[in-house]
Amino acid sequence: MFIDSSLNLDFQFENAVPFGVVVSVFDAATDGIQHVTDVLSSYSNLSAVHFVSHAASGLATFGAACACQAPWDRFITPKWGIMPL
């Protein structure tokens, strides 16, 4: 699970996830896509990847990076080993 540090959460979200779930908080001022890419390079055969971040229709932000200019399911998620639905 990846969490954007810019979210003003009233509690420590990373403490609320089930045991065994890996939580990585990415800095809102940095390239979150690169952060996710770096972290996921250490894993294989994941059953799910979750994001808690900002989004709007047609875009998602990952820290200072925005997945909004190109079809990110074709360009970004293959780097992460995630196939589009």
C-alpha positions, -999 to +999 in steps of 0.1 A: +000+000+000+013+034-010+003+065+009+008+101-003+024+121+026+004+152+017-029+137+029-039+152+062-050+120+079-065+122+114-048+089+123-018+069+113-033+050+083-004+027+081-012+014+116-047+005+105-039-020+077-039-057+083-008-075+095+015-084+067+005-055+044+036-035+034+030+002+037+052+028+019+047+065+024+060+086-005+070+123+000+044+146-016+073+168-030+090+140-049+082+118-079+059+092-064+059+072-096+096+066-093+092+058-056+065+032-065+087+018-093+117+015-069+097-002-042+079-026-065+111-037-081+118-057-049+086-077-052+070-102-075+037-121-077+018-094-058-019-100-055-028-063-051-013-029-050-033-001-033-028+037-034-041+064-010-035+097-028-052+125-047-071+119-079-098+133-101-115+121-132-089+109-156-058+115-135-040+104-104-012+121-085+017+103-069+035+130-050+048+156-074+042+133-104+009+132-122-004+103-142-026+124-164-010+132-197-009+098-213-028+066-209-009+056-178-022+020-178-001+015-210+030+034-200+034+034-162+018+002-148+037-022-171+069-009-153+053-021-121+043-055-135+006-045-133-016-053-163-046-031-170-080-046-164 
